Amino acid sequence: MSLCILAGGKVTALAVSVFTLSWTHSVQKTEWRETWAVTPTGLELRQAELKGSGAGMEPGADAVLKDGWWVWTPKLPPQERVSLAASGMTPTGWKLCHAGGCMELGAAAGDEVSLSRCP
């Protein structure tokens, strides 16, 4: 499987089956991480982790506190596309990591990024 990233009018394909997306919440200034899988049915959210809570950052009902992180498995069907829009209110953009390394996406206000399974 491959992940396609559309950013700045350019498509980048990564040969990955699992990736982590993390960011800092604009109000709470705490980190949120999600682990996604690229599958034939789309992008599947496998796990979410939250360092703290508040201001729209409530952990899932089945969350467990593990090493200072709330960890849970969200109930979300496979997504055809995940859209990210930079508000300019966070200290950084999104950090996308996979086995081959990490990259920052959507660092500037107004940046639009779209993630999907490559056809």
Residue pairs with C-beta under 8 A, 6 or more apart in sequence:
1 15
1 16
1 17
1 38
1 39
1 40
1 117
1 118
2 13
2 14
2 15
2 16
2 38
2 117
2 118
3 13
3 14
3 16
3 19
3 38
3 43
3 98
3 115
3 116
3 117
3 118
4 11
4 12
4 13
4 115
4 116
4 117
4 118
4 119
5 11
5 12
5 13
5 14
5 96
5 105
5 113
5 114
5 115
6 113
6 114
6 115
6 116
7 105
7 106
7 111
7 112
7 113
7 114
8 111
13 118
14 98
14 100
16 38
16 98
16 99
16 100
17 37
17 38
18 35
18 36
18 37
18 38
18 46
18 98
18 99
19 35
19 36
19 38
19 96
19 97
19 98
20 33
20 34
20 35
20 36
20 95
20 96
20 97
20 98
21 33
21 34
21 36
21 82
21 94
21 95
21 96
21 115
22 31
22 32
22 33
22 34
22 94
22 95
22 97
23 31
23 32
23 90
23 92
23 93
23 94
23 95
24 30
24 31
24 32
24 90
24 91
24 92
25 31
25 32
25 55
25 56
25 57
25 90
26 87
26 89
26 90
27 54
27 55
27 56
27 89
28 52
28 53
28 54
28 55
28 57
29 91
30 50
30 51
30 52
30 57
31 50
31 51
32 48
32 49
32 50
32 51
32 57
33 48
33 49
33 50
33 69
34 45
34 47
34 48
34 49
35 45
35 46
35 47
35 48
36 43
36 44
36 45
36 46
36 82
36 115
37 43
37 44
37 46
38 117
39 78
39 117
40 117
41 78
42 78
42 79
42 80
42 116
42 117
43 78
43 79
43 80
43 81
43 82
43 115
43 116
43 117
44 76
44 78
44 79
45 74
45 76
45 79
46 73
47 71
47 72
47 73
47 74
48 59
48 60
48 71
48 72
48 73
48 74
49 69
49 70
49 71
50 57
50 59
50 63
50 69
50 70
51 68
51 69
51 70
52 70
53 59
53 70
59 70
59 72
60 70
60 72
60 73
60 74
60 75
61 72
62 72
62 73
63 70
63 71
63 72
64 70
64 71
64 72
65 71
80 116
80 117
81 114
81 115
81 116
82 114
82 115
82 116
83 112
83 113
83 114
83 115
84 94
84 105
84 106
84 112
84 113
84 114
84 115
85 106
85 110
85 111
85 112
85 113
86 93
86 106
86 107
86 108
86 109
86 110
86 111
86 112
86 113
87 109
88 108
88 109
88 110
89 109
92 104
92 107
93 104
93 105
93 106
93 107
93 108
93 111
94 104
94 105
94 106
94 113
95 102
95 103
95 104
95 105
96 102
96 103
96 104
96 105
96 115
97 103
105 111
105 113
106 112
106 113
